[in-house]
């Protein structure tokens, strides 16, 4: 089971941005969502998630707001900013190129 | 706008750090709760769920730290921690901190203050455009005529040079004069600058108000009754009245129109004598009623200082070469004139034609020359202080480093990074250094103000602009030196620490490791002792010089003596009016209560001035200036007022003071040196002599000696009394400036105000100048000596203190390292005295080493200050012995305290120590 830590630098950022592109989520939901979509292949550890979220927030790609969860508890909800949306498009493009290239290499040999 | 948004976010994490950290906690807490809830849902017990959640989170502190790192500022945060920690450790050792900061402050303050004084008094260029291009044009060699002041030439020569040179982009000249100003009902005497028309334009000085003197106001004598005020004088005397331009003021009773106010900060080209008003030189006759030189165009009278502005790129040497042919042609022309040929021989003419042009820096002046030597001396002394301060600081920091070896070892052992420790020590050093720098700067600012106040005449000092950051380069140098010292020696333990075996340090056996430290510290103490000896010896020489000058005095009693000067001729009084003024004043002052006698003297006493002239007699001829006697015109009671006895013949009486001119019989009172020099082996009374003077020669039969006084000092306290001759003052055809000496019954300061009031009633238009007691005047004339003596004494004392601290530190440290050895020795039967002697032997070795290095250095350097000394030789043995004794005593005391402590070591405790 690959840890995001082992992934290419910046991949976790891409995953978080992608996850947030539909709707605002709190940190816990982001991690769960990634795990769920990837069929438990990608498990985001707290040790990676929290610094990544704060790094993205510092870059103003995502912004945070405190709001109530469905259970009525206060939680920090993250959402994409315009800059974050642009960054997501860029990173998706990068990722497609990179994975296609890797596929080519892997499948040819 | 993304960058702005990011900046905003970063600033939030910086300034709302606690808030942000709290939010992070909340967020992580929420995640934890979610995990716990999930675990419970998966069927774990609550406790199990909790533990499992915590495990999956890993190390919460590291998690938080890593997250915080994404906020940035982590370096800043750590530095803030280091600063806080640094303050705490410094506060924990207040004595070390105080001594270190004070050492730094002292080193920085003393050096900055001294150098800024030197800079402002001696080095600074004039506050004008491109001051480095300005030069004074002077003529070397004998000028064969009369001279007013150094570096002067005649007015016609200035005109010739100005109109015919190809060297300068501009030339101007000036003449300093004292004038009486009247405005409203106030009168005062002020320094004025008579300037040629190109003065302001060549200097590149503008006005704050109105206009400057124009070149066309430079053509016809008496034609330009206009005046430009200096900015500070306009502010102080006219309260900055902007309507002053166009108004009329009276200078020497001549109505003058104010045409402008010069730009702020400019008060003439002579430092220390700030000009208050600038007047066209064409008004010379009105401004100096007693002499001319302008209209009569005398070439044998030099009085103007000529300045030239070098064209860009032209060096002083090139300019001198290119001016020389011009000067030579002027000299050849002058040598043909009857004014020259009448009094000179062919040999004189040869010599005269060899005169050369010399260009001096435009900032050159007498005050600078007079002050520069003692000031450079003091700068050298403070340089030694800086070295000493650095040595002391190094010593302190080394001592601290060894004391902290254990602390650093502990911190390394529990996982502190080497870099972090270096940074920590760096921060501490910088904290110390900046504390010292701030304090030193304050000290320097204060000290420079006080020094200038001591050093310059009162009104000059008041207007002298002392900048708080006098010279950036000097300050940077001094602070840099101290900073480097504190960094190098502050960081030493960190680098030494990298060689430290942590375990060894922790086991408290670090003594072996610090061996290099202690020998370095011994060396530093040796240097400190040597430098202290240097400073102490210098201080001794200067203090004794001052003592000698004060105790020997001028040779007449100076208590109960009040003096002031007046110059009625500046109010436009004619010779007749002036004469009558002095006759009436003499009578008036003699009847003043509290005054026992009144002395009038044309030349002031002990102010550095002298009127020298060659004398001729039946069997002696005129002599060169150094051998000429000093002459003076005095009133009848002058000798009585000054308390100078008559040893042969009689003093002047009121009858001798009748109007007369030099061609008839004139009386003279001479001093013993005069008699010895000109009438050896004869009774001087009744002898006759005459004066050599190109304008007014007095034949050898005309002056008769009627009395003799003992030798007394005349120009200053340092001189051996010169040959002197006094004449009744009305013998002089020009009665202008007069110095008045009042011998009083009580403390003369008590009647100062009465004298001022009496003079105001006597003639409200004639200002009283320089009213002070003779002791005050003498004290002011010794200000340089006093400054040097007191500063060097302070430096010497502090140097000794610093050396003693250094020695104490080294000895105390050595003893703590040898506690066990001492314990063993004492257990084996050594007595307390033996231990004391053992320790003292080491201290004495250090002291003697320092003295052996310092003594030849002190003796060699003291020869350089020979001219600053009075009444003792530069190698004065008594001073040397006393300073060595004082230093040794202080150092021995510093060594004795730890020695005594060592002798009281309890052997049992010492041995159990490890």
Interface residues (C-beta under 8 A of the other chain):
Chain A: X26 X27 X28 X45 X46 X47 X50 X51 X54 X55 X57 X58 X59 X60 X66 X73 X74 X75 X76 X83
Chain B: X2 X5 X6 X9 X10 X13 X23 X24 X26 X27 X28 X30 X31 X33 X34 X35 X56 X57 X58 X62 X63 X66 X67 X69 X70 X71 X72
